[in-house]
Amino acid sequence: MPPVLPINITELVAVVLGCLMVLIPVAGLTARFAVKPIVEALGRARESTTTNEAVALLERRTALLEQEVQSLASTREQLERLVDEVEFQRQLQVKSSDSSNVQSSARRGAGTPSS
């Protein structure tokens, strides 16, 4: 059996800590460069999901606005027809009142002797 060498705990701890002082930053940088593309890919995937939802929401809002515009255009056409009809009725009333005035004047003129 070979002789057992005594172990100095203080020196062992100093060596281990010295090695860790170098290895921890190296491991951190390595992990950062290794994990960075994965994190970016996950971020883009999450962003695209959010973007798709936002696009769908905007498409729905646009469709609703288009329906509203069509409804307003239809209402406008109906109002224009109504205004035209009211104007036509007013013109008919004016003409009928003018013709009745002419007829009553003609009657009055026919009943009185001419001078």
C-alpha positions, 0 to 999 in steps of 0.5 A: 500500500502506498503511503497516504499523503496529508491533504492541506484543505486550505491549499485545496480550497485556494486552488479550487477557488482560483480555478473557479474565478477563471472558469465561471466567466468563461462558462458564462460567456459560452452560455451567453453565446450559446443561448442567445440565438435560442432566446432571440428565436423564442422572442421572434416566435412570440412576437409573430404570434402577437403580430398575427393577433394584432393583424387579425384584430385590425382586419376585423376593425377594418371590416366593421368600418367598411360596413359602417361606410356602406351603411352611411352611403346607403343612408345618404342615397335614401336621404337624397331620394327623399329630398328629391321627392320632397322637392318634387312634391313642393314643385307640384304644390306650387304649380297646382296653386299657380294654376288654381290662381290663374283659373280663379283670375280667369273666372274673375276676368270673365265675369267682369266686363272689359273696359 
